Each structure stands twice: as structure tokens, then as C-alpha cells.
Amino acid sequence: MTEPLAPAPAARPRKPDWIRVKAPTSTGFAETRQLMRRLNLATVCEEAACPNIGECWTKKHATVMILGDVCTRACAFCNVKTGMPRAVDPLEPQHVADAAAELGLEHIVVTSVDRDDLKDGGASQFVKVIEALRRTTPKTTIEILTPDFRNKADAAVEAIVAARPDVYNHNLETVPRLYPTIRPGARYYASLRLLESVKKLDPSIFTKSGVMVGLGEERLEIHQVMDDMRSANIDFLTIGQYLQPTPKHAKVAEFVTPKAFEAYAAIARAKGFLLVASSPLTRSSYHAGDDFAKLRAAREAQLAKARPIA
């Protein structure tokens, strides 16, 4: 008697036309990759398999990922390697600053893996990177995208805020109901409190957070996340489509239509965010430099309205 055949694995849903991007082939892309390798820098563009890497690297815009390329957590949506990270590279802060100088960046985004193995969660390395950038490229505006610094958030955030980045980003990623399966090592309200504490420590720093859609969330759950963010005085909201990096990761429950993204953006603007970026290909650092200019303009307009008429 022959053994029954094992069921074939379910095919991943076909990407709709609005989420498709061309493979990167430009000279600018190759030059950006060569620079990152020469300076021994990791990028979230590569490690997280970002769909916008071709466009951004062609323009010589890259999001540097500090503290190595191995994460101590295993989130169900993320393609970054999980394991025991290597020792922190003391040369990394200056290498980041050198990359910013060589690329001629007016705005840089710096993120990191989670480093639960470090006493400060890696906060001191963020501080050193900010200081190196201020020394080397003082005109470059700095946006950081940090982990949640689990059980270390207060001291970590205080140290980073004191270094005064221009934008402090920390992504909530999804709705609270999905945290146990999508972001099991984190806590939704702890992430909210982190962002709220940045504003309390220094109201002049822009705060930013993002969520992915297409993981099985309900529309009203996203609306509630928006309300929670506004309660924490978050300035800038990004919303993008979740894409499954490999068959081992969380499945795509839905490809959200461009029209639905536009509806989310309209609701978010009505709730009072200074800036909203909402589209299938939106990612935390996508068009970050242009968005920073819009953020400043939006704040100036808001302050102008609040000034008493002479």
C-alpha cells in the first residue's frame, strides 16, 4: 500500500500590480551597495528585503542598521536574522557618519536590531552615532528608528533624547490584538509609552510611528491605533502593506487596495497628525528626507495659526 502524498504547501497569494517593483539595476544602486560593504555597515533596506531598495539606493539614500545584523528577537513579520549578535563595533558610529558624508545626505535614517543582550539595549550606540554625525556632517538632519528597549526604556530614551535627534521613530507595527503572534517579544502599550516619553522629555523632537496592514487587522482597529498615537502626541504616522518575506513568516491576510490606503490617510489627517504617509509601498524611511521637510513646514504652519494676532 502506498503512502498518501503530503498536501502541497499553500501558495503565497499573487501580488497585485500596485505592489510590484522592478529589480534594481542602476549604477547608483551598485555604488551605494559598494559603499556600505566598504564601511562594514548593515542596512535595513537589505536585511528586511525592502521593496523600495532599488528606488532609494539609486538616489543614494540608505537606512543604516547599527548594532550588527543579528537580532535577539524573532518577530513573525521581520526578515532580519535571529540569534546571538556579535560584539558592538566601536568604529560603527564614525562609519555611519562617513557614509552620510560620502553620500551627501541631507537627512539620514538610523535604525537597529533589537539587542536585549546589552545592558542599555544599545542606546549608547545610538547616542554615539548621533554625536559622530553632528561632528562630521553637522547639516545632516537625523532620524532614528529605535527598538522598544524592553525593560530599559526610561534610561535608554532619556540618553537618546539628550543627544537630540531631529526625529524619533518607533514603530507599533500592528494592532494590539495581533501582538502575541506578530510581535510576541514586545508590548503595545510599552511602545506607546516610549513615544509619549520622548515628547515629554523634549517636545521639539518630532515623533513618528508606523503600522503594517494586511495581517488580519480590522479597519476599526487601525482607527483605534491612530487614536492611541494621537493621545501619545505622535506627529507622523506611516501605513504600509505587509509583505511576507519568506514562507516561514506570517502570511499576508489581505492586499489592501490603494483606495483603502487613501481612506486611512484621510481619517488620520482628520485626527490631527502633522503628517501621514499611507500607501502600499510606504515604509518607515521611504522618502524620509522629503517627509522631514514637510513635517517642519506643517509645524511652522500650526504654530503660525496659534500665534495671537498683533
N, C-alpha and C positions, 0 to 999 in steps of 0.2 A: 504493500500500500504506500503510495507516495505521500510525502508530507505536504500539507496545504501551503500554498505560497503566502509569504508575509505580505500584508497590504502595502501598496506603494505609498511612500510619504506624500502628504498633500502638497500639491504645487503651490508655490507662492503666488498671490494674486498679481496679475499683469498690471504694470504701472500704466496709468493713463497718460495721454500725450502731454498734459500740462506739467508732469513731474519729470519728464525725460530731459537729460542734458547730454551734450556732446563730450566725448573723451578729450582730455586736454592734450594738445599737440604743439602749443606755441613756444617760441623762443623764450619769452618771458617766464613761462611755466618752468622750463628746464633750468633757467638761471636762478629762479627762486629756490628750486629744489637743491641745486648745487650749493648755494649759499648756506642753507640750513644744514646740509651734511658737513660742509667745511667747518662750521662753528659748533658742530655736535649738538644741534638743537632739535628737539621734537616739536611737531606741530599737531594741533588737534585736527587740522584740515586732513592730514593723512591718517592719523590714528583712529579718528572717528568716521572715516570714509565719507567726508562731507561732499554732497553733490555739487557744491559751488566751487570746488577747488580749482577747476580749470579757469573759470572767470576771474577769481580772486588772484591766483598766482600769476596769471597773465598780466594783471595790473600791478604785480609785485606787492600784494597785500597778503600777509600770512598771520595766522593766530598762533603765537608761540605757546607751547605747553611745557611749563617748567616742572622741576622735581622728578624728571625722568619720564619714561613712557610705560611704566607698570603701575597699575592701580591696586590698592589694597581692598577694593570692593568689587562686586560683580553685579552691577545693575543690569536688568533684563533688556535694556534698550541700547546699551553702550558697547562699542566695538573695541574699546581700549583694553589691552591685555591686563589680566588679573594675576597677582602673585606677590612674591616678596621683592619689593623695589631695591634698587642699588642705593649706595650712599649718596647723599646730596652733593652735587658738583659745586665746589666753591667758585669755579670760573663761570658758571652759568649766568649770573646777573650781568657780568660785563659782556658776555657773548650775546645776550639779548640786546643790550644797548648797541653793540657793534652792528648787529643785524639791522636794527632800526636806522642806524646811520647810513649803512650801505644801501638800503632800500629807499632811503629818503622819505621815511614815513612821517606824515604829519600827525597821524593817530595810530596807536598800537594797541592791540588787544592781547593780554597775557592771561592764560589760564593755567590749570594744573590738574594732575591726577589727584585722587584722594590719597593722603598719606597718614592714615590712622596710626602708623608705626612711630611717627615723630611726636615728640613731647608737645610741640606747638602746632601740630598738624601741617607744618610747612609755612606758617605765617611769616616767619622771619625771612624766608627766601623771597616772598612777595615784596617785603619791605626793601630788601637789598636790590631787587630788580628795579623797583621804582626809583631808588636812590641812584643807581647806575644810569638809568635813563635820564634823570634830571641833570646829571653831570655831563653826559655825553651828547644828548640831543635835547637841550632844555626847551626847545619849542614844540617838541612832540607831546601831544596830549595822550594821557594814559588811561586805558580802560582795563580793569581786572575782572576776571570771572573766577571766583573762588569756590572751593568746595564748602561744605557746611561746618567744617572744623568740629566734628562731633565731640561733645563733652569738653571742648576747649574754646568755644566760640567767643566768650566775653573778652578774654585776654587777646585772642588772635585778632578779632575785629578792632579792638582798641589800638593795637600796634599798627595795623594796616591803615586805618583811618588817619592816624597821626602822620603817616607818610604822605597823605593827601593825593591819592589818585583822583583823576577827574571824574571817572565813572566807576561805581562799584556794582558789579553784576553777580547775581547768584540765582541760578535757575530753580524754580519749583518743579519743573519738568512735567508734572501731570496732576490730576485731581486727587484729593486725599483718599478716596475710596480705592484707588489703584496702587497706592504706595506699597502695600505688602507684597505685591507681585512684581511691580515695575521698579521700585526704588526701595528695596527692603532694608538697606542699611541706613536709611535717613528717616527723618520725621518731618512731616509737612509744617507743623506749627513752629518747630525749631528753626526751620529755614525762613519762615515769615518773620520770626523774632530777630533773626540775624540782620535781615534787611532793614527792619524797623530801627534796630540799634544804630545802624550806620547813620541814619537821618538824625537820630537824637544826639549822636556824638558830633556830627558836622553836617548841618542842613545844606551847606553849599555843594556837597558831593552829590552828583546825580546817581540815583539808584535805578536798577534795571533788573528785570527778571523775565523768564520765558517759559512757555509750556509747549509741549507737543500735542497734536491731536491725531486721531486715527487709532488710538489704543483701546477704544471701547468706552470712552467717556461719554457722558450725556451733555447736550448743549447747555442746559441749566447749571450743570456742574462747573463748566468753564465760566459762566457768568458769575457764579459764587466765588471762584478763584479771583476773578477781576475785583470783586468787592473786597475780598481779603487783602489783595495787594494795595488797593487804594487806602484801606484802613491802616496799612503799614507805610503809607506815603511814598509808594514806589512811583517813580516818574515815567518809566519807559517799559512798555510791555511788548514782547515778541511772541508770535504764534506761528508755528510751522508744522508741516506734515511729518509724522514719524515714518521712517523708512527702516525696514528690517535689514540689519547689516548682514546677517548670516541666518541659515535655517535654525540655528541654536537659540537665537534671540526671540524676544516677544514677537508674535505675529501682528501684522497690520490688520486691524479690525475693519478699517474703512479708509478709502482715499477721499478726503474731504475736498469738495469742489471749490474752485476759485471764488464762486459766488458766495459760498458759506464763509470763506475767509474774509471777504469784504463785509459781510454782515457782522462777524465778530469784531472787526476793526471799528465799524460804526458804533457798536454798543460800547466798546472800550473807550472811544473818544468821548462819548456821552457821559461816561462815568468819571472823566476828569484826568486821564493820563496826559502828560505833556506830549508824549509821542507814542505811536502804535505802529508796529510793523507786523503785518499779517498776510501771509501768502504761503502757498505750498512749499516754496523753496526757502522761506525765511529761516535763518539760523541766528544764533546769538551774536555772532560777529560779522554777519553778512552786511556789507555797506556800512560798517560801523563808523567810519570816518565821516561820511556824508550825514549819517544819523546824528552824530555828535554836534555837528554844525546846526542841524535842525533843533536839537534839544536846547542849545544855548539861545537860539532865536525865539523858541517857544517860551522859555523862562523870561527873557527880556520883555516879550510882549505881555506876559502875565503880570510882571512887576510894573510895567507901564500903566496897565489898567488899574492897578491897586494904588497908584500914587494919587494923592489928593490934587485936585485942580487948583493952581495958584490963583 
